[in-house]
Amino acid sequence: MQDGKPYIVTRYEHKKLGRGNAVIKTTVRDIITGTVGEIGFNSGSKVEEINTVKRQLQYLYHDQKNAVFMDPKSYEQVEIPQNVIKEQIVYTKEGESVNVLFWDDKPLSLELPPKVTLVVRETDPGIKGNSASNVYKSATLENGLRVRVPLFVNKGQKIRVDTRTGEYVERAN
């Protein structure tokens, strides 16, 4: 909570310059409006924490405005606006269970594993003997995400993608 508004920290950087105090630069997202901004803190600053609740929900589908989840215990459907989870929803498959973080019945974010396994839907074929250096090609995955993959990755193979950066990590078995 900062200046009466709830924020979620998406990135932070700790800087210590010379003899002065350390400064912590944060990239934050306003929970209510979804706007992204930067806030700087001195090393001795204090912030008010907000109480959050984690609920496990099943992802059903999404449309232009909302993603729809279902509580498997009560069968209650929860609609989460796309602007709140647009970077995270691409890593979630229909029917999959996911932890959703709430603050006062307002959804904040999805809790994703650091890596997810996805199938390559479309990519150019690799050329034999072209693997001497780290050369990458573009690939479209089953969720529509476009990633740079090594030349040896082919259509239909499973790969692991880092959910924090959206980059290729490794081939999956």
C-alpha positions in Angstrom: 0.0 0.0 0.0 1.5 3.3 -1.1 -0.2 6.7 -1.0 -3.5 5.0 -0.2 -3.3 2.8 -3.4 -2.6 -1.0 -3.5 0.3 -2.0 -5.7 1.9 -5.3 -6.7 5.7 -5.2 -7.3 6.6 -6.7 -10.7 10.3 -5.8 -10.6 12.8 -4.3 -8.3 16.4 -3.1 -8.3 18.7 -2.3 -5.4 21.2 0.5 -6.0 24.0 1.7 -3.8 25.9 4.7 -5.1 29.1 5.9 -3.3 28.6 7.2 0.2 24.9 7.9 0.0 22.0 5.7 1.1 20.9 2.7 -0.9 17.9 3.2 -3.2 15.4 0.6 -4.2 13.7 1.2 -7.6 10.5 -0.7 -8.1 8.3 -1.3 -11.1 4.7 -1.6 -9.8 1.3 -2.3 -11.1 -1.7 -0.6 -9.6 -4.1 -3.3 -8.5 -7.3 -1.3 -9.1 -6.5 0.4 -12.4 -3.8 -1.9 -13.8 -1.5 1.0 -14.7 2.2 0.4 -14.4 4.7 2.9 -12.9 7.9 3.2 -11.0 8.4 4.1 -7.3 11.7 4.6 -5.6 12.3 4.0 -1.9 15.2 4.9 0.4 16.8 1.9 2.2 15.0 2.8 5.5 11.5 3.3 4.1 8.6 1.2 5.3 5.5 0.2 3.4 2.2 -1.1 4.5 1.6 -4.7 3.5 -1.9 -5.8 2.3 -3.5 -9.0 3.2 -3.9 -11.4 0.3 -5.7 -14.7 -0.1 -4.7 -17.5 -2.4 -7.5 -19.7 -4.0 -7.0 -22.7 -6.3 -9.3 -22.3 -9.3 -9.8 -24.1 -12.5 -9.3 -22.1 -15.8 -12.2 -22.5 -18.1 -11.9 -20.1 -21.0 -11.4 -16.4 -21.9 -13.0 -13.9 -24.2 -12.1 -10.3 -25.2 -12.6 -8.8 -21.7 -12.4 -11.6 -19.1 -10.9 -14.9 -18.2 -13.3 -17.3 -16.5 -12.3 -19.5 -13.7 -14.3 -22.0 -11.6 -14.0 -22.9 -7.9 -13.9 -26.7 -7.9 -15.5 -26.9 -4.4 -18.5 -24.5 -4.8 -18.6 -24.5 -8.7 -18.8 -20.7 -8.5 -17.5 -19.0 -11.6 -15.0 -16.1 -11.2 -14.4 -13.6 -14.0 -11.0 -11.9 -14.0 -10.5 -8.9 -16.3 -7.9 -9.6 -19.1 -5.9 -6.4 -18.3 -5.1 -7.9 -14.8 -3.6 -11.2 -16.0 -2.9 -10.7 -19.7 0.8 -11.6 -19.4 0.1 -14.7 -17.4 -3.0 -16.2 -19.0 -1.0 -17.3 -22.1 0.8 -19.9 -20.0 -2.4 -21.4 -18.6 -4.2 -24.2 -20.5 -8.0 -24.8 -20.4 -9.0 -27.1 -17.6 -5.8 -26.6 -15.7 -5.8 -25.7 -11.9 -4.1 -22.5 -11.0 -3.6 -20.5 -7.8 -5.1 -17.0 -8.0 -4.1 -14.3 -5.6 -7.0 -12.1 -4.2 -7.1 -8.9 -2.2 -10.6 -8.0 -0.8 -12.2 -10.2 -3.5 -10.2 -8.5 -6.2 -8.0 -10.8 -8.3 -4.3 -9.7 -8.4 -2.4 -12.3 -10.3 -2.0 -15.9 -11.2 0.7 -18.0 -9.5 2.6 -19.7 -12.3 5.3 -22.3 -12.1 8.7 -20.9 -13.3 8.6 -23.2 -16.4 5.8 -24.6 -18.4 5.8 -27.3 -21.1 4.2 -26.4 -24.4 4.0 -28.0 -27.9 5.5 -26.3 -30.9 2.6 -25.8 -33.3 4.5 -24.1 -36.2 8.2 -23.6 -37.0 10.6 -23.8 -40.0 12.4 -27.1 -40.3 16.0 -27.2 -39.0 18.8 -27.5 -41.5 21.2 -30.4 -40.9 24.7 -29.3 -40.0 23.6 -25.8 -39.0 24.2 -26.3 -35.3 27.8 -25.1 -34.8 26.7 -21.8 -33.2 23.7 -20.6 -31.2 21.4 -19.9 -34.1 17.7 -19.4 -33.3 14.5 -19.5 -35.4 11.0 -18.3 -34.6 8.3 -20.8 -33.4 4.6 -20.5 -32.6 3.5 -22.5 -29.6 0.1 -24.2 -28.9 -1.0 -21.1 -26.9 -0.2 -18.7 -29.7 3.0 -17.4 -28.1 5.9 -16.8 -30.4 9.4 -17.8 -29.1 12.9 -18.0 -30.4 14.1 -21.7 -30.4 17.3 -23.5 -31.5 17.4 -24.9 -35.0 17.0 -28.5 -33.8 13.5 -27.9 -32.4 10.8 -29.2 -34.8 7.0 -28.9 -35.2 5.1 -31.2 -32.7 7.9 -31.3 -30.1 7.4 -30.3 -26.5 9.6 -27.5 -25.1 9.9 -25.7 -21.7 9.4 -22.0 -21.6 10.3 -19.6 -18.7 7.0 -17.9 -17.6 8.9 -14.9 -16.2 10.7 -14.0 -19.4 8.8 -15.9 -22.1 12.0 -17.4 -23.4 12.9 -21.0 -24.5 14.6 -23.0 -21.8 15.0 -26.6 -23.0 13.4 -29.5 -24.9 10.9 -31.5 -22.8 10.5 -35.3 -22.9 
